[in-house]
Structures are given as structure tokens and as C-alpha cells.
Amino acid sequence: MSGISGIIKANSVKVKDILSMTSIIRHRGLDDEGYLLIDDQDNIHCAGGIDTPVIVWNSHYAYSPTIKTETLWERTFNLAFGHRRLSILDSSPAGHQPMSLKNGRFWITFNGTIYNYLDIKNELQKIGYQFISGTDTEVVLAAYAEWGAECLNRFVGMWAFAIYDHKLKEIFLARDRYGIKPIYYWFSPEGHFCFASEIKQFTVCRGWESKMNKPRVYDQLIYSFTDHTNETMFAGVYQLPSGSYFVSAIDKIKPVFNGQINYQKWYLLKYQSFKGSFKEAAELFKELFNQSVKEHLNADVPVGTALSGGLDSSSIVCAVNRILRTNGRLELQKTFSSCYVDERYSEKNWMDEVINHTKVDPHFAYPNLEELFSLTSDIIWHQDEPYQSQSAFLAYNLYRLSSENGVKVLLNGQGADEYLGGYGQFTAARYANMLKQFRICRLFVDVKNSRKINPISNLTLFKGIAFSLLPPCVIRNIRKVNSSHDNIKKIINIKWLDSEYMHPLDSIPLGYKSIPEISKHYTFYSTLPKYLRWEDRNSMAHSVEARAPFLDHRLVEFAYNLPDEFLESDGITKRILREAMTGILPEKIKNRKDKKGFITPEELWVKNENPVLFRQKISEAIDMTGGIIKPEALIYFDNIIKGKVKFDYTYWRLIIFNEWVQKFHIKM
């Protein structure tokens, strides 16, 4: 796990540019620092910085640093890679990056973890490759040297990396299937092609101007949508999409459309309908899940788990506990949880069920309002873009707690809700499908049983089914005249944003009529991408690697191909996971029907503890955002406090938007 930087431009890349880009993400890797610099004579220079350890300077690998960055200060180069290392596998100097292979032909700066790297390593050794480190990075480099872009299909894990082929003068950028690890790019006014792990790395480059991308600002302010497109809220800054790669000769890199590059999509979910029984499916799911958890435990540093008390994180904690005991490892598993003193906003009783069942070593963070505002500036700096609610604040505290307790890797339950139906997003589509199949009796039974768990009105039920049956063009028109976002539209100057009405989901090239479509919708567009950004930034802010066992592609694809009723039926969500965890999870957790998620006592903070402070923050947002937020926002907030308007997270979108504008000096 690391932070990567890169700049490409013929004979005009300066060392201070790549050094600044790499230094600003020091938090992503405190263990080592390294640079690859190639000049106009095609000479290769391996440089180190102030955080490059003495032991690395004294090593004698082909990619070991031999020169300090300050001695090259006045020189210019054609290509520069920068790397910050967080050592998880093989912390020796052999794991230093940028790393090379085949006498300096291939060079890599890599961020991520390949969980099946030992299997690939064995395969490569059989055909003649020799390895000098115990890292997965070297395996990635060798796999690319042997198979080219096809190597991506062999990897199980998370990654964002750049490989330079010195012989072909070619750059290759790649990102994992679901976008767990980030990679952004930007063309400077001088034509430099820059790539990075975080957007803030571009802010220290020559020619940078912080300008807002108005359509994406509109999406964030009106709908709280971020990370749903290749664009960001910064004009000119894009992300390489999940499951994509980019390859080009370094002298031919240029934007093809509005600052974007011509990437290739290498990963698509595979469709192959499952034909077995529910019991058979549960057993296979269990095997795949246990395999994923076991592989995610592979590290040379302490590994812990996040525990929220929900089905997903509890499944991971219990699976880890079982694996450790089976392998004769008696050390206590450390868990990390966020709680609140008010039981209405706390899941601690559910956490205690898991803790008592597994006898883990628990650690708890207790967020409070005072810390919320003292940390907001730091969190938005790490996040790069606004975040939806205080869930990000809770996770920030969680990873800080993990770091304080010496745990460098933390497993979490991210991703399961999206393809197992944890938000109840499959229900309406299932009912619509029953109607189309004339399974009316089964539909009535399902609705009756579902209402015993989650009461739902006939109107809500009708709307959901209609939404699943109506053509997309009709749905778009309904959104225009019947929107739950009318209140915020009245307090945002939409004309200033040069935006006409368009719901963010209208631009997504994907339907919403079946469970497989909805799974892809949530996994690749509407929810998971933003949650993965929050997870990456919050964990790396504290130099902790976040791992998501539920996002093993073999597990995702297996669930994606299951019959609808294996995932949800009669009001019971995540049926396949519940069945697979029989005998492993405590019964109370396995049979739990309510879902609170990563909750915060936001309403209590806003309406009871300190409404004056929140009102002041909204007033500041009105004053500081150049007319985007109208004065009417204060009336809206006052109505929330009085109970005239239903509480939601709109208030926070106004506040965090202003924090973003101020922190990154966005030009208004």
C-alpha cells in the first residue's frame, strides 16, 4: 500500500515538481520514499529523499537510490515517478519503489495488494523468472513483462499502478476491477501529463488553478452525488475508471476529449446463471468468502478488523476468528468500532454479541460534536472532495484508533450491501418481475411477509414497482416534476452553476429494471465508488491499509449470477450470506432484520446540542461561496430546527461545500 506520483513531458519535468507531488501525500507511506527520473539522453536516475531509510541507501539492488533529489534540482527530465511506501509485505530494502525488472527495462510505482501473488509467483518461477523480494509488487512487474495487459485478469486484489517500458518508451496505467485504489490524472497548461493517488497532488504542480467543475458541483449540492463519473469536482481532473487501463507511447500522450485520455475497459461482470439449489449456493458462497478472508489476512504486519455490529463486518470478524483458531494462532484479534453514549445512535449491544462470541480484543471510538468541527478541515483535505455525512467522520476516527494501537491493516465490510441487497434496493424490481411473470399469489405472500419486518405503505410499494416497469424516458420526466430535492433547489443558485435539470442517474449508461442491473448500478456508480474514496482517504490519512474481503471479484460475480430469491425474499435481505454464516455468526446477528449502517447522532447534534454552531457554519457558507448558496438557506435550516422540514443531510452539503472551497482555494 502506498502513494504514487508521475509526470511525463519531454525535457521539462523538474525534480521539485515530482518531489512536491510525492511529499504532499507523505501520510500514504511513512516507511520509504523513492524516485525514478529519466533524462533526455535516456539515462536512468534512481533518487531518494529525506524519508528514504539509511538501510535502503545502503542496499545494492538495481533500483536502489544512488543520488539525492536535491542534487538534481536544476535538471529537467522526460519522465518522473514518485513513490511513498507503506510496508505491508517484505519491509526490507528489496521492496523499495520505484522497482525495476529485466535489467531496467520495466519500472513500476504500485499502490495496492495482490492477494494471490504467491500463486502467480510460482507460475512465473516455473517459466524461468527469479525473484529477489517477497513483495507482490515484483510479481506484478514480472506478470506484466510476461503477459502484458492480460496480467490484470490474473490478479485478485486491489491496485492502481504505473509501469514504464524503457525499451518501447511506453507507459501503462491500470486500476482494479471495482476501483478500490484510486488513480487520478491531469494535463497541466504546459502539456505535462500528471497522475497521482490523490487530487491534492496536482495542487502543488506548476500551472495549477483550483477551478470547480460546475456540473459535478451541481450533482453534489443538489443530490449528494460524487464519484459517479470519470470527472471530479475539480475542472480538468479525472479518474481512471475502475476496471480500466491506459497505454501509450510517452511522446504521444494527449487528451482526446475535454482533457480525458483514451482508456481501455478491461473488466466487465461476467454473466453465467447459477443452476444449483439454495443450500448448494450457500455452501459455495461460504467457501469463496472464507477463501477471500483468509487471503486478506496475508501481511507481515498486524491485521485487525472493523466491527460495526452489522451482518457484514460481524461475518468478517467471526470468519477471521475461526481461521486464526484453525491455524493454531491464539493471539487475540483486535477489532475497532465507533459508538455513541446515546443508545439510540449506538450499535454497541450488537458489537458485544460478536465480541462475547469470539473473545476478540475490542477497541472503541466515541465521536463527539466538538471533535467533529475541529477535524472537519483535516478530513476534507484528506478526502479531496466533499463527503455526504458524518459517516466519513466516524471512519476517520476508527482508522486513527487502529493506527494508535499499532494495527497497520484493517479489514472492513465495504461492498457487500451493493451486490447482496443490503439497502433493500432489490425489492421493487423483484416485485415487478413477479408481476411480469404473473406470479401474483407469490407476490402477495412476499409483500405480507415483508411487512412483518419492514412496514411499507401501498403507495410506496406502487411507486417502487412502477419505477421498475416504466420506460427510462418516462422516469426522467417524472423526476423533473416530482422531486424530493425541491427544497435544496430553492436555496442553490442553479443558474450560477450553468446547469439545467438533470438527475445524475440519468447519465448512467445502465438500466434499473433487474437485480443484476441494480447490482451494477450500486457497485460501479451510485454508492460504492464514493464509499471506497472515503475508505481509502480515511485509512491512508493514518497510514493504515483498508481491505475489503467482500470485493473479491470471485465472490461478487458468484452473487451477481444467483437467482433473485437467493439474495432477498419475504423481507429477508442478504439471504445467501445469512445461510452461509450459519454456525459461524451468533444467531442474534445472523437473524438480525433491522439495519442502521454506520450511524451518527447527527440529528441530535444539529437540533439539540448546538444548532447555533451549525447555523453559523451555514451563514459562513452563504458569505464565502460567491452567491452559489442563497440567503434562504438560513430559513431552510431554521425550519429544520423547528421541525417544519424533515431532517436530512442537506445542511451538511452546504457546510462541507464551503469547507472544500476554502481548503482548496477554489476560484469563484
C-alpha positions in Angstrom: 0.0 0.0 0.0 1.4 3.3 -1.0 1.0 6.6 -2.8 2.1 7.1 -6.4 3.0 10.1 -8.5 4.1 10.6 -12.1 4.8 13.4 -14.6 5.6 12.9 -18.3 6.7 15.7 -20.6 9.7 15.9 -23.0 12.6 17.6 -21.4 10.7 19.8 -19.0 9.9 17.8 -15.9 11.6 19.2 -12.8 12.6 17.3 -9.7 10.9 19.8 -7.4 7.5 19.0 -9.2 7.6 15.3 -8.6 9.1 15.8 -5.1 6.2 18.2 -4.2 3.6 15.8 -5.6 5.0 12.9 -3.6 5.7 14.8 -0.4 2.2 16.1 0.0 1.0 12.5 0.4 3.6 11.5 2.9 0.7 10.1 5.1 0.2 7.4 2.5 3.6 5.9 3.2 5.8 6.8 6.1 8.2 3.8 5.6 10.1 4.8 2.4 10.4 7.3 -0.4 11.8 6.9 -3.9 12.0 8.4 -7.4 12.7 7.3 -10.9 14.0 10.1 -13.3 14.7 9.6 -17.0 16.5 12.5 -18.8 16.6 13.5 -22.5 19.7 11.3 -23.0 17.6 8.3 -21.9 19.7 8.0 -18.7 18.0 6.4 -15.7 18.5 8.0 -12.2 17.2 6.4 -9.0 16.9 9.1 -6.3 15.9 9.1 -2.7 14.6 11.8 -0.3 14.7 12.7 3.3 12.4 9.8 4.3 14.4 7.2 2.4 15.9 4.9 5.1 19.6 4.5 5.6 19.2 0.8 5.1 17.7 1.5 1.6 20.6 3.8 0.7 23.0 1.0 1.7 21.3 -1.6 -0.4 22.6 -2.6 -3.8 19.6 -3.5 -5.9 19.3 -2.3 -9.5 16.6 0.1 -8.3 18.2 1.3 -5.1 18.6 5.0 -4.8 22.1 6.3 -5.6 21.5 10.1 -5.7 19.7 12.6 -3.6 16.9 14.6 -5.1 18.4 18.0 -4.2 21.5 17.3 -6.3 19.2 17.2 -9.4 17.3 20.3 -8.6 18.2 22.3 -11.7 17.9 19.4 -14.1 15.0 18.6 -16.3 13.7 15.2 -17.3 11.3 13.4 -19.7 9.7 11.2 -17.1 9.4 11.1 -13.3 7.9 8.6 -11.0 7.5 9.2 -7.2 6.6 6.7 -4.5 5.7 6.7 -0.8 5.8 3.3 0.7 3.7 1.8 3.4 5.4 -1.6 4.0 2.9 -4.4 4.4 4.7 -7.3 2.6 8.5 -7.6 2.9 9.6 -4.5 4.7 13.2 -5.0 3.6 15.0 -2.7 1.1 14.1 -5.2 -1.6 10.6 -3.8 -1.5 11.8 -0.3 -2.4 10.0 1.5 -5.2 10.0 2.5 -8.0 11.1 -1.0 -8.7 12.7 -2.4 -11.9 12.9 -5.7 -13.7 14.8 -7.2 -16.6 17.9 -5.0 -16.4 15.9 -1.8 -16.1 13.5 -2.3 -19.0 10.4 -2.3 -16.8 9.7 0.2 -13.9 6.8 0.3 -11.6 5.2 2.5 -8.9 2.5 0.4 -7.3 -0.3 1.1 -4.8 -2.3 -1.9 -3.6 -2.2 -5.5 -2.7 -2.4 -8.7 -4.8 -3.8 -11.4 -2.6 -3.0 -14.3 -4.9 0.6 -13.1 -5.7 2.2 -16.3 -4.4 0.2 -18.4 -6.9 1.3 -16.1 -9.8 4.8 -16.1 -8.5 5.0 -19.9 -8.6 3.7 -19.9 -12.1 6.3 -17.3 -13.2 9.1 -19.2 -11.5 8.2 -22.3 -13.4 8.8 -20.5 -16.7 12.2 -19.0 -15.6 11.6 -15.9 -13.6 13.7 -15.3 -10.5 12.6 -13.0 -7.7 14.7 -11.1 -5.2 11.9 -9.8 -2.9 8.9 -11.2 -1.0 6.7 -8.5 -2.4 3.6 -8.6 -4.6 5.0 -5.6 -6.4 7.7 -7.6 -8.1 5.2 -10.2 -9.1 3.0 -7.5 -10.7 6.0 -6.3 -12.7 7.0 -9.8 -13.8 3.4 -10.6 -14.7 3.2 -7.5 -16.9 6.6 -8.3 -18.5 5.3 -11.8 -19.4 1.6 -11.3 -20.3 1.2 -7.5 -20.9 -2.3 -6.1 -20.1 -3.7 -9.6 -19.9 -2.0 -10.0 -16.5 -4.8 -7.9 -14.9 -7.2 -10.8 -15.3 -5.0 -13.0 -13.2 -4.8 -10.6 -10.2 -7.0 -11.0 -7.2 -6.8 -7.8 -5.2 -6.8 -4.0 -5.3 -4.4 -1.8 -7.2 -3.5 1.3 -9.0 -0.1 1.3 -10.7 2.0 2.8 -13.5 4.6 0.7 -15.4 7.1 2.3 -17.8 8.6 0.2 -20.5 12.0 1.8 -21.1 12.6 -0.2 -24.3 9.3 0.7 -26.0 9.1 4.2 -24.3 5.6 3.3 -23.2 3.5 4.0 -20.2 0.8 1.7 -18.8 -1.6 2.7 -16.1 -4.1 0.3 -14.5 -6.8 0.2 -11.9 -8.5 -2.7 -10.1 -12.0 -4.1 -11.0 -14.1 -2.1 -8.6 -11.9 1.0 -8.1 -10.8 0.2 -4.5 -7.5 2.0 -5.1 -7.5 5.5 -6.8 -5.6 7.0 -9.7 -6.3 10.5 -11.0 -4.8 12.4 -13.9 -4.5 16.0 -15.1 -2.9 17.8 -18.0 -1.1 21.0 -17.0 -1.4 24.1 -19.1 2.2 23.3 -20.4 1.0 19.9 -21.5 2.5 17.8 -18.7 0.6 14.6 -18.1 0.4 14.0 -14.4 -1.1 11.1 -12.5 -1.5 10.6 -8.8 -3.2 8.8 -5.9 -4.9 11.9 -4.6 -6.2 15.1 -6.3 -4.3 17.3 -3.9 -1.0 16.2 -5.5 -1.9 18.4 -8.6 -2.3 21.5 -6.5 1.4 21.8 -6.0 2.2 21.5 -9.7 3.2 24.3 -12.0 0.2 25.9 -13.7 -2.4 24.5 -11.3 -5.6 26.6 -10.8 -8.3 25.4 -8.5 -11.4 25.7 -10.6 -14.7 24.0 -9.9 -16.3 21.6 -12.4 -19.8 23.1 -12.3 -21.9 20.0 -13.4 -20.3 17.9 -10.7 -20.7 20.6 -8.1 -24.4 20.7 -9.1 -24.6 16.9 -8.5 -23.0 17.2 -5.1 -25.0 20.1 -3.9 -28.4 19.0 -5.2 -28.2 15.2 -5.0 -25.1 14.5 -2.8 -23.7 12.5 -5.7 -19.9 12.3 -6.1 -17.5 9.8 -7.8 -20.3 8.6 -10.2 -18.5 9.6 -13.3 -14.9 9.8 -14.5 -14.9 13.5 -13.7 -14.2 15.1 -10.3 -15.4 18.4 -8.8 -12.1 19.9 -9.9 -12.2 21.2 -13.5 -9.7 19.2 -15.7 -9.1 16.4 -13.1 -10.3 12.9 -14.0 -10.0 9.5 -12.5 -9.1 6.4 -14.5 -12.3 4.4 -14.2 -12.5 1.1 -12.3 -11.5 -1.9 -14.3 -9.7 0.2 -16.9 -6.2 0.7 -18.2 -4.4 3.2 -20.3 -1.4 2.5 -22.5 0.5 5.0 -24.7 3.9 5.9 -26.0 5.1 8.7 -23.7 5.6 11.1 -26.6 2.1 10.6 -27.8 0.1 11.2 -24.6 -2.6 13.8 -25.3 -6.2 14.4 -24.2 -8.7 13.1 -26.7 -11.8 14.8 -25.3 -12.0 17.7 -22.9 -8.9 16.7 -21.0 -9.6 13.0 -20.9 -7.4 10.1 -22.1 -8.4 7.2 -24.3 -8.5 4.4 -21.8 -9.5 0.8 -22.3 -12.1 -1.1 -20.3 -10.6 -4.5 -19.3 -13.1 -5.7 -16.7 -16.9 -6.4 -17.0 -19.0 -8.5 -14.7 -19.4 -12.0 -16.2 -22.9 -13.5 -16.6 -23.4 -17.2 -16.1 -26.7 -18.2 -14.4 -26.4 -20.4 -11.3 -28.4 -23.6 -11.6 -28.0 -25.2 -8.2 -30.1 -25.2 -5.0 -30.1 -22.5 -2.4 -28.2 -24.8 0.0 -25.6 -25.5 -2.6 -25.2 -21.8 -3.4 -24.8 -21.0 0.3 -22.1 -23.6 0.7 -20.2 -22.3 -2.4 -20.6 -18.7 -1.1 -19.2 -19.8 2.2 -16.1 -21.3 0.6 -15.5 -18.3 -1.6 -16.0 -15.9 1.4 -13.6 -17.9 3.7 -11.0 -18.0 0.9 -11.2 -14.3 0.5 -11.0 -13.5 4.2 -8.0 -15.9 4.5 -6.2 -14.2 1.6 -6.9 -10.8 3.0 -5.1 -11.7 6.3 -1.9 -12.2 4.4 0.5 -9.5 5.7 3.8 -9.1 7.5 2.3 -6.5 9.9 -0.6 -6.7 12.4 -4.1 -7.1 10.9 -7.3 -6.0 12.6 -11.0 -5.8 11.7 -13.6 -3.1 11.8 -16.7 -4.1 13.7 -20.0 -2.1 13.3 -22.3 -4.8 14.7 -24.0 -5.3 11.3 -24.1 -8.6 9.3 -21.2 -7.8 7.0 -18.5 -6.7 9.5 -19.6 -9.3 12.0 -19.2 -12.0 9.4 -15.6 -10.9 8.7 -14.8 -10.8 12.4 -16.2 -14.3 13.0 -14.6 -15.7 9.9 -11.2 -14.3 10.9 -11.6 -15.7 14.4 -12.3 -19.2 13.0 -9.4 -19.0 10.7 -7.0 -18.0 13.4 -8.1 -20.7 15.7 -8.0 -23.4 13.0 -4.4 -22.4 12.2 -3.5 -22.6 15.9 -2.9 -18.8 16.2 -4.1 -18.0 19.7 -3.4 -14.3 19.6 -6.5 -12.1 20.1 -7.9 -10.5 17.0 -8.2 -6.7 17.5 -11.5 -5.1 16.5 -12.2 -1.4 16.1 -15.7 0.2 16.5 -17.4 3.5 16.6 -20.0 4.0 19.3 -22.1 6.7 20.9 -23.2 7.2 24.5 -26.9 7.6 23.5 -28.1 4.0 22.7 -30.5 5.3 20.0 -27.4 6.0 17.9 -25.2 3.2 19.0 -24.8 -0.4 17.9 -22.7 -1.4 20.8 -25.2 -4.1 22.0 -24.8 -5.8 18.6 -21.0 -5.4 18.8 -21.0 -7.0 22.2 -22.8 -10.1 20.8 -19.9 -10.6 18.4 -17.2 -9.7 21.0 -18.6 -12.2 23.5 -18.9 -14.9 20.8 -15.3 -14.5 19.5 -13.4 -13.2 22.6 -11.7 -10.6 20.5 -9.7 -7.6 21.8 -12.1 -4.7 21.2 -11.3 -1.0 20.9 -13.9 1.7 20.7 -14.0 5.3 19.4 -16.7 7.7 20.8 -17.2 10.6 18.4 -18.4 13.9 19.7 -19.6 17.3 18.3 -16.6 19.3 19.5 -14.2 17.0 17.7 -16.4 17.0 14.6 -15.7 20.6 13.8 -12.1 20.5 14.9 -11.4 17.7 12.5 -13.5 18.7 9.5 -10.8 20.8 7.9 -8.3 17.9 8.1 -10.9 15.4 6.8 -11.9 17.4 3.8 -8.2 17.9 3.0 -7.7 14.2 3.0 -10.9 13.5 1.1 -10.2 16.0 -1.7 -13.9 16.3 -2.4 -17.0 16.8 -0.2 -18.5 13.8 1.6 -22.1 13.1 2.3 -22.5 12.8 6.1 -20.7 12.2 9.3 -20.1 8.5 8.4 -16.8 9.7 7.0 -16.0 11.4 10.3 -16.7 8.1 12.2 -14.4 6.2 9.8 -11.6 8.8 10.2 -11.7 8.2 14.0 -11.8 4.4 13.5 -8.6 4.4 11.4 -7.0 6.8 13.8 -7.8 4.3 16.6 -6.3 1.5 14.6 -3.1 3.4 14.0 -2.8 4.3 17.6 -3.0 0.6 18.5 -0.3 -0.4 16.1 -2.6 -2.1 13.6 -1.5 -1.3 10.1 -4.1 -3.3 8.1 -7.8 -3.2 8.8 -10.4 -5.5 7.2 -13.9 -3.9 6.6 -17.3 -4.9 5.3 -17.3 -2.5 2.4 -19.1 -3.6 -0.8 -21.5 -6.3 0.4 -24.6 -4.1 0.5 -24.2 -3.2 -3.1 -24.5 -6.7 -4.6 -26.3 -8.6 -1.8 -29.1 -6.1 -1.4 -28.3 -4.5 1.9 -30.2 -1.3 1.2 -33.5 -3.0 0.2 -32.8 -1.8 -3.3 -33.9 -5.2 -4.9 -37.4 -5.3 -3.5 -39.3 -3.3 -6.1 -37.5 -4.9 -9.0 -38.3 -8.4 -7.6 -42.0 -7.5 -7.3 -42.1 -6.0 -10.8 -40.5 -9.2 -12.1 -43.2 -11.3 -10.3 -45.9 -9.2 -12.0 -44.4 -9.7 -15.4 -44.3 -13.5 -14.8 -47.9 -13.4 -13.4 -46.7 -14.8 -10.1 -49.5 -12.8 -8.3 -50.1 -15.2 -5.4 -46.3 -15.4 -4.6 -46.2 -11.6 -4.8 -48.9 -11.1 -2.2 -47.3 -13.6 0.1 -44.0 -11.9 -0.2 -45.4 -8.5 0.5 -47.4 -9.8 3.5 -44.2 -11.4 5.0 -42.1 -8.4 4.2 -44.5 -6.1 6.1 -44.0 -8.1 9.2 -40.3 -7.0 9.2 -40.5 -3.6 7.5 -43.9 -2.0 7.2 -44.4 -0.4 3.8 -47.3 1.6 2.5 -49.3 0.7 -0.6 -48.3 4.0 -2.2 -44.6 3.4 -1.6 -45.0 -0.1 -2.9 -46.8 1.1 -6.0 -44.3 3.8 -6.8 -41.4 1.3 -6.5 -43.0 -1.2 -8.8 -44.0 1.5 -11.3 -40.4 2.8 -11.3 -39.2 -0.7 -12.2 -41.7 -1.1 -15.0 -41.8 2.4 -16.7 -39.5 3.3 -19.6 -36.4 5.4 -18.7 -37.7 8.4 -20.6 -40.9 8.5 -18.5 -38.9 8.2 -15.3 -36.7 11.1 -16.3 -39.8 13.3 -16.9 -41.4 12.2 -13.6 -38.2 13.2 -11.8 -38.5 16.7 -13.3 -41.9 17.4 -11.9 -41.8 15.3 -8.7 -38.5 15.6 -6.9 -37.6 15.1 -3.3 -34.8 17.7 -3.9 -37.1 20.7 -4.5 -36.2 22.3 -1.1 -32.5 22.5 -1.8 -33.0 23.6 -5.4 -34.6 26.7 -3.9 -31.5 27.6 -1.9 -28.9 26.9 -4.6 -28.2 29.3 -7.4 -28.5 26.8 -10.2 -28.1 29.5 -12.9 -24.7 30.3 -11.4 -23.7 26.7 -11.9 -24.8 26.9 -15.6 -26.8 23.7 -15.0 -30.1 22.6 -16.4 -32.2 20.0 -14.7 -30.6 16.6 -15.0 -30.6 13.8 -12.4 -27.1 12.3 -12.0 -28.5 8.8 -12.6 -30.0 9.9 -16.0 -26.5 9.9 -17.4 -25.5 6.4 -16.2 -25.4 4.0 -19.2 -27.2 1.3 -17.3 -30.8 0.3 -16.7 -32.5 -0.2 -13.3 -35.0 -2.9 -14.1 -33.5 -6.1 -12.8 -31.4 -7.2 -9.8 -28.2 -7.7 -11.9 -28.7 -4.2 -13.3 -29.2 -2.7 -9.9 -26.2 -4.5 -8.5 -24.0 -3.0 -11.2 -25.7 0.4 -10.6 -24.7 0.4 -7.0 -21.3 -1.3 -7.4 -20.0 0.9 -10.2 -21.9 4.2 -10.0 -24.3 5.3 -7.3 -22.9 4.3 -3.9 -19.8 2.1 -3.8 -17.4 4.5 -5.6 -17.9 7.3 -3.1 -17.7 4.9 -0.1 -14.4 3.5 -1.5 -13.0 7.0 -1.8 -13.9 7.8 1.8 -12.4 4.5 3.0 -9.1 5.0 1.1 -8.6 8.5 2.3 -9.6 7.9 5.9 -7.4 4.9 6.2 -4.4 6.4 4.4 -4.7 9.6 6.5 -3.5 7.4 9.3 -1.1 5.2 7.3 -3.4 2.2 7.6 -4.3 -0.2 4.7 -8.1 -0.8 4.3 -9.0 -4.2 2.9 -12.5 -5.3 1.7 -12.9 -9.1 1.6 -16.4 -8.8 0.1 -14.9 -7.2 -3.0 -13.1 -10.3 -4.1 -14.3 -10.5 -7.7 -15.0 -14.2 -7.5 -17.4 -13.6 -4.6 -19.1 -10.6 -6.3 -19.5 -12.5 -9.6 -20.9 -15.5 -7.9 -23.6 -13.5 -6.1 -24.3 -11.5 -9.2 -25.4 -14.7 -11.0 -27.7 -16.1 -8.3 -31.5 -16.2 -8.6 -33.2 -13.2 -7.2 -34.8 -15.0 -4.3 -31.4 -16.3 -3.1 -30.5 -12.7 -2.3 -33.8 -11.4 -0.9 -37.2 -12.9 -0.2 -40.1 -12.3 2.2 -38.4 -9.2 3.7 -35.2 -11.0 4.5 -32.2 -9.4 2.8 -28.8 -11.0 2.2 -30.3 -14.5 2.4 -27.2 -16.2 0.9 -24.8 -14.6 3.4 -27.0 -15.4 6.4 -27.3 -19.0 5.3 -23.6 -19.3 4.6 -22.7 -18.0 8.0 -24.9 -20.5 9.9 -22.9 -21.8 12.8 -20.2 -19.1 12.4 -22.2 -16.0 13.3 -24.0 -15.6 16.6 -27.7 -16.4 16.0 -28.8 -12.9 17.0 -26.6 -11.3 14.4 -27.5 -13.8 11.7 -31.2 -13.3 12.3 -31.0 -9.5 12.7 -33.5 -7.8 10.5 -33.0 -4.1 11.2 -30.2 -2.2 9.5 -28.8 1.0 10.9 -25.5 1.2 9.0 -22.6 3.4 10.1 -24.8 5.7 12.1 -24.1 9.0 13.7 -26.2 11.1 16.1 -26.3 14.0 13.5 -29.9 15.0 14.1 -29.2 15.2 17.9 -26.1 17.3 17.3 -27.8 19.7 14.9 -31.2 20.1 16.6 -30.4 19.7 20.3 -26.7 20.0 21.2 -25.6 23.1 19.2 -27.9 24.4 16.4 -26.3 27.8 16.8 -22.9 26.5 15.7 -24.4 24.7 12.6 -26.4 27.8 11.7 -23.2 29.9 11.9 -21.5 27.4 9.6 -24.3 27.7 7.0 -24.1 31.5 7.3 -20.4 31.4 6.5 -21.2 29.2 3.5 -23.6 31.8 2.2 -21.0 34.5 2.6 -18.0 32.6 1.3 -19.3 30.8 -1.8 -19.9 33.7 -4.1 -23.7 33.5 -4.3 -24.0 29.8 -5.0 -25.7 29.3 -1.7 -28.6 31.7 -1.3 -29.5 33.5 2.0 -32.7 31.5 2.0 -30.6 28.6 3.3 -30.8 30.0 6.8 -34.6 30.0 6.6 -34.5 26.4 5.5 -32.2 25.5 8.4 -34.4 27.3 10.9 -37.4 25.2 9.6 -35.4 22.0 10.2 -34.8 23.1 13.8 -38.5 23.9 14.3 -39.5 20.6 12.8 -41.3 22.2 9.8 -38.9 20.4 7.4 -37.9 16.8 7.7 -34.3 16.3 8.8 -31.9 15.1 6.2 -28.2 15.7 5.3 -28.8 18.8 3.1 -27.5 21.1 5.8 -24.1 19.2 5.7 -23.8 19.6 1.9 -23.9 23.3 2.3 -21.3 23.3 5.1 -18.9 20.8 3.6 -19.1 22.5 0.2 -17.9 25.7 1.8 -15.1 23.9 3.6 -14.0 22.4 0.3 -14.0 25.8 -1.4 -11.9 27.3 1.4 -9.5 24.5 1.9 -8.6 24.1 -1.8 -8.9 27.9 -2.6 -11.4 27.2 -5.3 -11.8 30.2 -7.6 -15.4 31.5 -7.5 
